[in-house]
Amino acid sequence: MSVWNRMHRDERGQTALEAAIILIAFIVVASVFAFAILSAGSASTEKGEAAIYAGLEGVQSSMTIIGTIIGNGNTGGTAIDSVVFTLGLVSGGDPVDLTAAAANRVLLVSYRDAAQYENNLAWDVEWVGANDADDMLEEGERAELTVYFAGASASPALGTALGVKTPFSLEIKPPTGAVLSLNRTTPAAIEAVMDLR
């Protein structure tokens, strides 16, 4: 009987077993909570990433000017009738619709100087080098845009002719993405063809 009583008084093994079971239960519950938190964090990260890319699309211009901007003077040498420049996509930029037909045009070109503002100037496009024969400016393609200020092709035309020593801005506005701004000043003498800086 005394051996039996001594065995029941020493419950260290049973206490250790209960502690191990409780510890395992805590670990299982903690694992479930950790998985739930990681899953929620992963979903939140994906939503944040999508928001960042949407924001970048809104502020990054997908186009860039390649080369110089050329001004074409009128026959009397008093004003610039049009400017010509080459557009390309920036690395990783989305294609831009350059449909030149006035009824289907989605790319807008705006003009501004100290005296006037015109929101939708007439322009034409000519493809330079290799392209896939559609109206989309895509990776590796080059498009030469001619923007008209005066003359038969200009509709609407500028109210005041673009003369000498005049700072002006052109804004190329694609349907999505940021506006591409070009700031130039006309030279002191108007020539038939000139590099605008």
N, C-alpha and C positions, 0 to 999 in steps of 0.2 A: 504494500500500500504506500509506503514512503517513497518508493521508486516512482510510483504512479503520480503522486503529488508533486514530486520534484519535476517531472516531465511537463506537467500542466502549468506549473508556476513560471517556468522559463519559456516565454512566448516570443523570444527574439526572432525566431524564424518566421513566425506568422506576421509579426509587425513589419519585418523587412519585405515580405511578400505583398502586404497591403500598400506599403510605401511605393514599391515598384509598379503596382497596378495604377496607383494614383498618378505617378510620374508619367507612365505611358499614356494615360488618358489626357494629361496636360499637353504632352507632346503632340498627340493626334489633334486635339482642339487647336493648338497653336499652328499646326501645319495647315489645317483647313482655313483658318483666318489669314495666314500668310499667302496661301494660294488665291484667296478672294481679293486681297489687297493688291497682289501682283497683277491679277487679271484686270482689275479696275485701273491700275496704273498704266498697263499696256494699252488699254482702250483709250485712256486719256492722252497718252503720248501720240497715238495715231491721229486723234482729232487735232491735237496741237500741231502736228506736222502738216496736216492738210490745211490748217489755217495759215501756217507760215508760207506754204507754197502759193496759196491763193493771194496772200498779201504781196509776195514777190512778183507774181504775175501782174498785179496792178501797178507796181511802181517801177519795174524794170522795163526799159524799152527793148523791144525785140529786134529793132532795126538800128543800123549804124550807117554813117556816111563813109563811103570808100573813095578816097581821093579828094579832089578839090571841088569847090562850087564855082561854076563858070557863069559869068554874066554876059548876056547878049545885048549890046547897045542898039538903039534905033539908027536909022540912016542919017539923021541930022546930028548925031553925037550929043544929044541933049538928055537922054533918059535910057534906063535899062528896060527893055521890053520883056525879057524872060531870064530865068536862071535854069541851069542844067546841073544835076548832080547824080551820082550813082549810089544806090542803096543796096545793102546786103543785110543778111540776118546776123545777129550776134550768135556766138556759140551757144547752142541749146535753145535758141529762140523759136517760138512758134511761127508757123507760116503766116504770111500777111496777104490778104486779098488785095491785089492791085488791078482790079477790073477798071478799065479806063472809061467805059461808056458812062456818060453822065447820069443816066437813069439808074444804073446799077452800082454806082460808085459808093464804096464804104470808107475809103481812105480820104480824109479831109486835109487840105493844106490851107493854113491861115497865115495872113500877113499882118504885121503891125509895125508902125513907126510912130514918131512923135505926133504926126498929124492925122493918122487914119488907121482903121482896122477893118480888114476884110476877112470873113470867116471861111469862105469856101471858094478858093481860087480854082480856075481851070488848070488842068494838068494833063499831060500825056505820058505814056510809058513806052520805052523801047528796051527790049531784052538784050543784054550784052553777054556774049559767050554762051555756054551750054545752059539749056533749060529744057523743061519737059513739056513745053507748048501749052501750059495752062496759065491762068492769071494769078496763080499763087506764087509769092516770093518765098522760096524754100531754101533749105541749107545748101550752100554752094552756088546758088544762083545770084546774078547781078541784074538790077533793073535801073535803067537810066530814066530819071524823071525830069521832064521839062515843065516848069511852072510858069504860067503866062501872067504878066502884069498889065500889058497893053497890047493893042493890035487886034487883028481879026480873030485870033484864037482865044483871046481873053474874054471870058464871059462868066462872071462879072470882071470888069477891068478896075484898076485902082482909080480912085477919084482924083488923086494928085500923082503925077508921074514920078517915078523913082529917079531923082536926079543925082548930082554930084554930092560927095561928102555927107551922105545920109545914112545914119545907122538904122538898121531894120532887123526884124526877126521873122523867121518862118517857123511855123509849127506843123510838123507832120503828125497827124492824129490817126493812128490805126483803130480798128473797131475794138480791140482789146489791148491792154498793156499801156505803158506810159507814153506820153507825148515826146517826140524827138524835136528838140529846139535847136535852131541854127541862128546864130547872131552874127551879122556881117555889117560892114560899112562900105558904101560905094566909094570908088576912088575919086581923085580930084578932076580927072578927065575921063569922059565916057568914050570907049573904043568899041569896035564891032564885037570883039571877043576879049574878055578880061577875067583874070583870076580874082575872085572876091575874097578878101581876108577879114 
